Amino acid sequence: DAGVIQSPRHEVTEMGQEVTLRCKPISGHNSLFWYRQTMMRGLELLIYFNNNVPIDDSGMPEDRFSAKMPNASFSTLKIQPSEPRDSAVYFCASSLGSSYNEQFFGPGTRLTVL
Amino acid sequence: AQTVTQSQPEMSVQEAETVTLSCTYDTSESDYYLFWYKQPPSRQMILVIRQEAYKQQNATENRFSVNFQKAAKSFSLKISDSQLGDAAMYFCAYTGDNAGNMLTFGGGTRLMVKP
């Protein structure tokens, strides 16, 4: 299995531009998570999907952030418009069902907003 | 809300020695799960070990073991026979049975291994 796939690995954009991050979870996994990692705030859960349905988006910082999961094999996290404070590493993770099961993380997307 | 605290921002250990990383958490739930994840310079998050709260026996995975003290809400990670490849950020994480397997992470501990 290829693991969780994220694209792009690196993204540099200018303030005000739209940014779309992509994630392909491990086949068969029914839970998908988006995290953001910064030096100041550590690892924060942004949103969590179960069976393609958003379950908890309380971590989404602002209306500028939106996430979709149109099918079991694809999810996007969009920032529009982007701001310098959005610069971070964004991780996607997937897992099978229960709380005990391991979350498998993708390699992350390093986003820099100038 | 649950919180996870790692009080040691940085630790160092001599190769082949043993090191213990601390983690405490706060919860009112009775059923929950605890994890240690490793993040090497490659950025990839890798599960090291996990513990079910209802199990009294401490989890072990080769050179990695935990000291789970439920009453004290403490979950420390012991790395024996440290190797250079163990150098990484280590994150303690919590999820409750009612949390829908959402993880709450601690702030991390950077482990350096000296040759």
Chai-1 contact restraints between the chains, C-beta under 6 A:
chainA,res_idxA,chainB,res_idxB,connection_type,confidence,min_distance_angstrom,max_distance_angstrom,comment,restraint_id
A,G42,B,G107,contact,1.0,0.0,6.0,A-B,restraint_1
A,L43,B,F105,contact,1.0,0.0,6.0,A-B,restraint_2
A,L45,B,M102,contact,1.0,0.0,6.0,A-B,restraint_3
A,Y48,B,M102,contact,1.0,0.0,6.0,A-B,restraint_4
A,I55,B,G100,contact,1.0,0.0,6.0,A-B,restraint_5
A,S99,B,Y33,contact,1.0,0.0,6.0,A-B,restraint_6
A,S99,B,T95,contact,1.0,0.0,6.0,A-B,restraint_7
A,S99,B,D97,contact,1.0,0.0,6.0,A-B,restraint_8
A,S99,B,N101,contact,1.0,0.0,6.0,A-B,restraint_9
A,Y100,B,Y33,contact,1.0,0.0,6.0,A-B,restraint_10
A,E102,B,L47,contact,1.0,0.0,6.0,A-B,restraint_11
A,F105,B,M45,contact,1.0,0.0,6.0,A-B,restraint_12
A,P107,B,Q44,contact,1.0,0.0,6.0,A-B,restraint_13
A,G108,B,R43,contact,1.0,0.0,6.0,A-B,restraint_14
